[in-house]
């Protein structure tokens, strides 16, 4: 079931922007604002605030997941898993954003390039074009984990419950206006992203320059913050795996980074397929 949902979700994401247009978290944002007003003490709960926020939603999803299990020969379970998984990807397609950024950069449209860079990086990009390209490349290596690898990881482990848990945590971290809740979500997201980030780093090494990735990974500075640790794990391994990129060919390096992410995704899907075939996964 998990493999079918993942394959259909990823294929549909790549060939159409329908899913991207349908993803809407307004319902969750409204619920978050309502809960913060209803429970004003939530802002003083630190890490537990994100758990309290997500508990009612995740409890409903868990009960539905248990109730749908095996019904109608598993078809309802499959449909439920596919809908949740597809909803939790992104929320924007990274490959489509990369294409738009490269088109803008190669056509000399600095305004459009900066706009697309901001969408990829999820923050304001550098104004210097060369530095901007470097930061976009790093963001591709990092954002791929948040956009789909971590979602796949938790979907495989916990089904729809795991995928939605990760996506709502990440969404809260990026969008909430409450500083305490944002910090709590950042900490929890870092915990959820740690394992997939390290597995993605291994994938970068296996599908790119292995020695370069290994050298960069072990020479990276130690980070006290787990979120920063995940970030540096991904970009050091990724940049090391792309060591054959020549100076002055930054846009080519962006394409190489996209190719590295795609090859890593193929490795992940192959591994999940093997686990499914030998009966270790349903």
DRENDO-1510 file (C-alpha; in Angstrom, 1 decimal, always signed):
<recs>
REC; n; res; u; v; w
REC; 1; UNK; +0.0; +0.0; +0.0 .
REC; 2; UNK; +2.7; +2.5; +1.0 .
REC; 3; UNK; +4.7; +1.9; -2.2 .
REC; 4; UNK; +1.7; +2.4; -4.4 .
REC; 5; UNK; +0.7; +5.6; -2.7 .
REC; 6; UNK; +4.2; +7.0; -2.9 .
REC; 7; UNK; +4.6; +6.2; -6.6 .
REC; 8; UNK; +1.3; +7.6; -7.6 .
REC; 9; UNK; +1.7; +10.7; -5.5 .
REC; 10; UNK; +5.2; +11.5; -6.8 .
REC; 11; UNK; +4.3; +10.8; -10.4 .
REC; 12; UNK; +1.2; +12.9; -10.3 .
REC; 13; UNK; +3.1; +15.7; -8.5 .
REC; 14; UNK; +5.7; +15.7; -11.3 .
REC; 15; UNK; +3.3; +15.6; -14.3 .
REC; 16; UNK; +0.7; +18.1; -13.1 .
REC; 17; UNK; +0.3; +21.1; -10.9 .
REC; 18; UNK; -3.2; +20.1; -9.8 .
REC; 19; UNK; -2.1; +18.8; -6.4 .
REC; 20; UNK; +0.0; +22.0; -5.8 .
REC; 21; UNK; -3.1; +24.1; -6.5 .
REC; 22; UNK; -5.3; +22.0; -4.3 .
REC; 23; UNK; -3.1; +22.1; -1.2 .
REC; 24; UNK; -4.5; +24.6; +1.2 .
REC; 25; UNK; -3.7; +24.9; +4.9 .
REC; 26; UNK; -6.2; +27.7; +5.7 .
REC; 27; UNK; -8.3; +25.3; +7.7 .
REC; 28; UNK; -5.3; +24.4; +9.9 .
REC; 29; UNK; -4.2; +28.1; +10.3 .
REC; 30; UNK; -7.8; +28.9; +11.4 .
REC; 31; UNK; -7.7; +26.1; +13.9 .
REC; 32; UNK; -4.3; +27.2; +15.2 .
REC; 33; UNK; -5.5; +30.7; +15.8 .
REC; 34; UNK; -8.7; +29.5; +17.5 .
REC; 35; UNK; -6.8; +27.2; +19.8 .
REC; 36; UNK; -4.3; +29.9; +20.8 .
REC; 37; UNK; -7.2; +32.2; +21.7 .
REC; 38; UNK; -9.1; +29.4; +23.5 .
REC; 39; UNK; -6.0; +28.3; +25.4 .
REC; 40; UNK; -3.9; +31.4; +26.0 .
REC; 41; UNK; -1.6; +29.4; +28.3 .
REC; 42; UNK; -0.5; +27.4; +25.3 .
REC; 43; UNK; +2.1; +30.1; +24.4 .
REC; 44; UNK; +4.0; +29.3; +27.7 .
REC; 45; UNK; +4.2; +25.6; +27.2 .
REC; 46; UNK; +7.4; +25.7; +25.0 .
REC; 47; UNK; +8.0; +22.3; +23.2 .
REC; 48; UNK; +4.8; +20.7; +24.4 .
REC; 49; UNK; +2.7; +23.5; +22.7 .
REC; 50; UNK; +3.2; +21.9; +19.3 .
REC; 51; UNK; +2.1; +18.5; +20.7 .
REC; 52; UNK; -1.0; +20.0; +22.3 .
REC; 53; UNK; -1.8; +21.8; +19.0 .
REC; 54; UNK; -1.5; +18.7; +16.9 .
REC; 55; UNK; -3.1; +16.2; +19.3 .
REC; 56; UNK; -6.8; +16.5; +18.3 .
REC; 57; UNK; -6.1; +16.4; +14.6 .
REC; 58; UNK; -3.6; +13.5; +14.8 .
REC; 59; UNK; -5.9; +11.5; +17.1 .
REC; 60; UNK; -8.7; +11.8; +14.5 .
REC; 61; UNK; -6.3; +10.7; +11.7 .
REC; 62; UNK; -5.0; +7.8; +13.8 .
REC; 63; UNK; -8.6; +6.6; +14.5 .
REC; 64; UNK; -9.5; +6.9; +10.8 .
REC; 65; UNK; -6.4; +5.0; +9.8 .
REC; 66; UNK; -7.2; +2.2; +12.2 .
REC; 67; UNK; -10.9; +2.1; +11.1 .
REC; 68; UNK; -10.1; +2.1; +7.4 .
REC; 69; UNK; -7.5; -0.7; +7.7 .
REC; 70; UNK; -8.6; -3.7; +5.6 .
REC; 71; UNK; -12.0; -2.4; +4.6 .
REC; 72; UNK; -13.2; -3.2; +1.1 .
REC; 73; UNK; -10.1; -5.3; +0.5 .
REC; 74; UNK; -7.9; -2.4; +1.5 .
REC; 75; UNK; -9.2; +0.0; -1.2 .
REC; 76; UNK; -10.5; +2.6; +1.4 .
REC; 77; UNK; -7.2; +2.3; +3.2 .
REC; 78; UNK; -5.3; +2.8; +0.0 .
REC; 79; UNK; -7.4; +5.8; -1.1 .
REC; 80; UNK; -7.0; +7.4; +2.4 .
REC; 81; UNK; -3.3; +6.9; +2.4 .
REC; 82; UNK; -2.9; +8.3; -1.2 .
REC; 83; UNK; -4.9; +11.5; -0.4 .
REC; 84; UNK; -3.0; +12.2; +2.8 .
REC; 85; UNK; +0.4; +11.5; +1.2 .
REC; 86; UNK; -0.3; +13.6; -1.8 .
REC; 87; UNK; -1.5; +16.4; +0.4 .
REC; 88; UNK; +1.6; +16.3; +2.5 .
REC; 89; UNK; +4.1; +16.6; -0.3 .
REC; 90; UNK; +5.5; +20.0; -1.2 .
REC; 91; UNK; +3.5; +22.2; -0.6 .
REC; 92; UNK; +5.1; +23.4; -3.8 .
REC; 93; UNK; +6.8; +21.3; -6.4 .
REC; 94; UNK; +10.5; +21.8; -6.1 .
REC; 95; UNK; +11.3; +20.7; -9.7 .
REC; 96; UNK; +8.8; +23.2; -11.2 .
REC; 97; UNK; +10.3; +26.0; -9.1 .
REC; 98; UNK; +13.8; +25.1; -10.2 .
REC; 99; UNK; +12.8; +25.2; -13.9 .
REC; 100; UNK; +11.2; +28.6; -13.5 .
REC; 101; UNK; +14.3; +29.9; -11.6 .
REC; 102; UNK; +16.7; +28.6; -14.3 .
REC; 103; UNK; +14.5; +30.1; -17.1 .
REC; 104; UNK; +14.5; +33.5; -15.4 .
REC; 105; UNK; +18.3; +33.4; -14.6 .
REC; 106; UNK; +19.2; +32.4; -18.2 .
REC; 107; UNK; +16.9; +35.0; -19.7 .
REC; 108; UNK; +18.4; +37.7; -17.5 .
REC; 109; UNK; +15.2; +38.5; -15.6 .
REC; 110; UNK; +16.6; +39.4; -12.2 .
REC; 111; UNK; +13.3; +40.2; -10.7 .
REC; 112; UNK; +11.7; +36.9; -11.6 .
REC; 113; UNK; +14.9; +35.0; -10.6 .
REC; 114; UNK; +14.8; +36.7; -7.2 .
REC; 115; UNK; +11.1; +35.8; -6.8 .
REC; 116; UNK; +11.7; +32.2; -7.6 .
REC; 117; UNK; +14.8; +32.0; -5.5 .
REC; 118; UNK; +12.7; +33.3; -2.5 .
REC; 119; UNK; +10.1; +30.6; -3.2 .
REC; 120; UNK; +12.8; +27.9; -3.2 .
REC; 121; UNK; +14.7; +29.1; -0.2 .
REC; 122; UNK; +11.6; +30.1; +1.8 .
REC; 123; UNK; +13.4; +33.3; +2.8 .
REC; 124; UNK; +14.8; +36.5; +1.2 .
REC; 125; UNK; +17.6; +35.6; -1.3 .
REC; 126; UNK; +20.9; +37.4; -1.6 .
REC; 127; UNK; +20.9; +40.2; -4.1 .
REC; 128; UNK; +24.2; +39.3; -5.6 .
REC; 129; UNK; +23.5; +36.8; -8.5 .
REC; 130; UNK; +26.5; +34.6; -7.9 .
REC; 131; UNK; +25.8; +34.2; -4.2 .
REC; 132; UNK; +22.1; +33.8; -4.9 .
REC; 133; UNK; +22.8; +30.8; -7.2 .
REC; 134; UNK; +25.0; +29.2; -4.5 .
REC; 135; UNK; +22.2; +29.6; -1.9 .
REC; 136; UNK; +19.6; +28.3; -4.2 .
REC; 137; UNK; +21.7; +25.2; -4.9 .
REC; 138; UNK; +22.1; +24.7; -1.1 .
REC; 139; UNK; +18.4; +25.1; -0.6 .
REC; 140; UNK; +17.7; +22.4; -3.2 .
REC; 141; UNK; +19.8; +20.0; -1.3 .
REC; 142; UNK; +18.1; +21.0; +2.0 .
REC; 143; UNK; +14.5; +21.6; +0.9 .
REC; 144; UNK; +14.2; +18.3; -0.8 .
REC; 145; UNK; +14.2; +16.6; +2.6 .
REC; 146; UNK; +11.3; +18.8; +3.8 .
REC; 147; UNK; +9.4; +18.7; +0.6 .
REC; 148; UNK; +9.3; +14.9; +0.1 .
REC; 149; UNK; +12.0; +12.7; +1.7 .
REC; 150; UNK; +10.9; +13.3; +5.3 .
REC; 151; UNK; +7.3; +12.8; +4.2 .
REC; 152; UNK; +8.1; +9.5; +2.5 .
REC; 153; UNK; +10.1; +8.4; +5.6 .
REC; 154; UNK; +7.3; +9.0; +8.1 .
REC; 155; UNK; +4.7; +7.7; +5.7 .
REC; 156; UNK; +6.6; +4.4; +5.4 .
REC; 157; UNK; +7.0; +4.2; +9.2 .
REC; 158; UNK; +3.6; +5.4; +10.4 .
REC; 159; UNK; +1.4; +5.7; +7.4 .
REC; 160; UNK; -0.8; +8.7; +6.8 .
REC; 161; UNK; -0.5; +9.6; +10.5 .
REC; 162; UNK; +3.3; +10.0; +10.1 .
REC; 163; UNK; +3.1; +12.0; +6.9 .
REC; 164; UNK; +0.6; +14.5; +8.3 .
REC; 165; UNK; +2.4; +14.8; +11.6 .
REC; 166; UNK; +5.5; +15.9; +9.8 .
REC; 167; UNK; +3.8; +18.3; +7.3 .
REC; 168; UNK; +1.7; +20.1; +9.9 .
REC; 169; UNK; +4.8; +20.5; +12.2 .
REC; 170; UNK; +6.8; +21.9; +9.3 .
REC; 171; UNK; +3.9; +24.2; +8.2 .
REC; 172; UNK; +3.5; +25.5; +11.8 .
REC; 173; UNK; +7.3; +26.2; +12.0 .
REC; 174; UNK; +7.2; +28.3; +8.8 .
REC; 175; UNK; +3.9; +30.2; +9.1 .
REC; 176; UNK; +2.7; +30.7; +12.7 .
REC; 177; UNK; +2.9; +34.2; +14.1 .
REC; 178; UNK; +3.4; +32.9; +17.7 .
REC; 179; UNK; +7.1; +32.9; +18.6 .
REC; 180; UNK; +6.8; +30.2; +21.3 .
REC; 181; UNK; +4.8; +27.9; +19.0 .
REC; 182; UNK; +7.2; +28.5; +16.1 .
REC; 183; UNK; +10.2; +27.7; +18.2 .
REC; 184; UNK; +8.5; +24.5; +19.6 .
REC; 185; UNK; +7.6; +23.4; +16.0 .
REC; 186; UNK; +11.2; +24.1; +14.9 .
REC; 187; UNK; +12.5; +21.8; +17.6 .
REC; 188; UNK; +10.0; +19.1; +16.9 .
REC; 189; UNK; +10.5; +19.4; +13.1 .
REC; 190; UNK; +14.3; +19.0; +13.7 .
REC; 191; UNK; +13.6; +15.8; +15.7 .
REC; 192; UNK; +11.4; +14.4; +12.9 .
REC; 193; UNK; +13.8; +15.4; +10.1 .
REC; 194; UNK; +17.0; +14.0; +11.7 .
REC; 195; UNK; +16.7; +10.4; +10.5 .
REC; 196; UNK; +15.6; +11.2; +7.0 .
REC; 197; UNK; +18.2; +14.0; +6.6 .
REC; 198; UNK; +21.0; +11.5; +7.4 .
REC; 199; UNK; +19.5; +8.9; +5.1 .
REC; 200; UNK; +19.3; +11.5; +2.3 .
REC; 201; UNK; +22.9; +12.4; +3.0 .
REC; 202; UNK; +23.9; +8.8; +2.5 .
REC; 203; UNK; +21.9; +8.8; -0.7 .
REC; 204; UNK; +23.8; +11.9; -1.9 .
REC; 205; UNK; +27.1; +10.1; -1.2 .
REC; 206; UNK; +26.0; +6.9; -3.0 .
REC; 207; UNK; +24.6; +8.6; -6.1 .
REC; 208; UNK; +27.3; +11.3; -6.4 .
REC; 209; UNK; +31.0; +11.8; -5.5 .
REC; 210; UNK; +31.2; +9.4; -2.5 .
REC; 211; UNK; +34.7; +10.5; -1.4 .
REC; 212; UNK; +33.8; +14.2; -1.7 .
REC; 213; UNK; +30.6; +13.7; +0.3 .
REC; 214; UNK; +32.3; +11.7; +3.0 .
REC; 215; UNK; +35.1; +14.3; +3.3 .
REC; 216; UNK; +32.8; +17.3; +3.5 .
REC; 217; UNK; +30.5; +15.5; +5.9 .
REC; 218; UNK; +33.2; +14.6; +8.4 .
REC; 219; UNK; +34.9; +18.0; +8.2 .
REC; 220; UNK; +31.7; +20.0; +8.9 .
REC; 221; UNK; +31.5; +22.1; +12.0 .
REC; 222; UNK; +29.6; +20.6; +15.0 .
REC; 223; UNK; +26.2; +22.3; +15.5 .
REC; 224; UNK; +24.5; +22.6; +18.9 .
REC; 225; UNK; +21.1; +23.2; +17.4 .
REC; 226; UNK; +19.5; +20.1; +15.9 .
REC; 227; UNK; +17.8; +22.0; +13.1 .
REC; 228; UNK; +21.1; +23.5; +12.0 .
REC; 229; UNK; +22.7; +20.1; +12.3 .
REC; 230; UNK; +20.2; +18.7; +9.8 .
REC; 231; UNK; +20.8; +21.6; +7.5 .
REC; 232; UNK; +24.6; +21.2; +7.5 .
REC; 233; UNK; +24.4; +17.5; +7.2 .
REC; 234; UNK; +22.4; +17.8; +3.9 .
REC; 235; UNK; +24.3; +20.6; +2.3 .
REC; 236; UNK; +27.8; +19.4; +3.2 .
REC; 237; UNK; +27.1; +15.9; +1.9 .
REC; 238; UNK; +25.3; +17.3; -1.1 .
REC; 239; UNK; +28.0; +19.8; -2.0 .
REC; 240; UNK; +30.7; +17.2; -1.5 .
REC; 241; UNK; +28.8; +14.8; -3.8 .
REC; 242; UNK; +28.8; +17.6; -6.4 .
REC; 243; UNK; +32.5; +18.4; -6.1 .
REC; 244; UNK; +33.0; +17.9; -9.9 .
REC; 245; UNK; +31.1; +21.2; -10.5 .
REC; 246; UNK; +33.5; +23.7; -12.1 .
REC; 247; UNK; +33.7; +27.3; -10.9 .
REC; 248; UNK; +31.7; +29.7; -13.1 .
REC; 249; UNK; +29.1; +27.0; -14.0 .
REC; 250; UNK; +26.8; +27.7; -11.1 .
REC; 251; UNK; +23.6; +27.2; -13.1 .
REC; 252; UNK; +24.9; +23.8; -14.3 .
REC; 253; UNK; +25.5; +23.0; -10.6 .
REC; 254; UNK; +21.9; +23.7; -9.9 .
REC; 255; UNK; +21.0; +21.2; -12.5 .
REC; 256; UNK; +23.5; +18.8; -11.0 .
REC; 257; UNK; +22.0; +19.3; -7.6 .
REC; 258; UNK; +18.5; +18.5; -9.0 .
REC; 259; UNK; +19.9; +15.4; -10.6 .
REC; 260; UNK; +21.5; +14.3; -7.4 .
REC; 261; UNK; +18.2; +14.7; -5.5 .
REC; 262; UNK; +16.4; +12.7; -8.3 .
REC; 263; UNK; +18.9; +9.9; -8.2 .
REC; 264; UNK; +18.6; +9.7; -4.4 .
REC; 265; UNK; +14.9; +9.6; -4.7 .
REC; 266; UNK; +15.2; +6.6; -7.1 .
REC; 267; UNK; +17.5; +4.8; -4.6 .
REC; 268; UNK; +14.9; +5.4; -1.9 .
REC; 269; UNK; +12.1; +4.1; -4.1 .
REC; 270; UNK; +14.1; +1.0; -5.0 .
REC; 271; UNK; +14.9; +0.3; -1.4 .
REC; 272; UNK; +11.2; +0.7; -0.4 .
REC; 273; UNK; +10.3; -1.7; -3.3 .
REC; 274; UNK; +12.7; -4.3; -2.1 .
REC; 275; UNK; +11.3; -4.1; +1.4 .
REC; 276; UNK; +7.8; -4.5; +0.0 .
REC; 277; UNK; +8.7; -7.5; -2.1 .
REC; 278; UNK; +10.3; -9.3; +0.8 .
REC; 279; UNK; +7.3; -8.7; +2.9 .
REC; 280; UNK; +8.8; -6.3; +5.4 .
REC; 281; UNK; +6.4; -3.5; +4.3 .
REC; 282; UNK; +2.7; -3.6; +3.5 .
</recs>
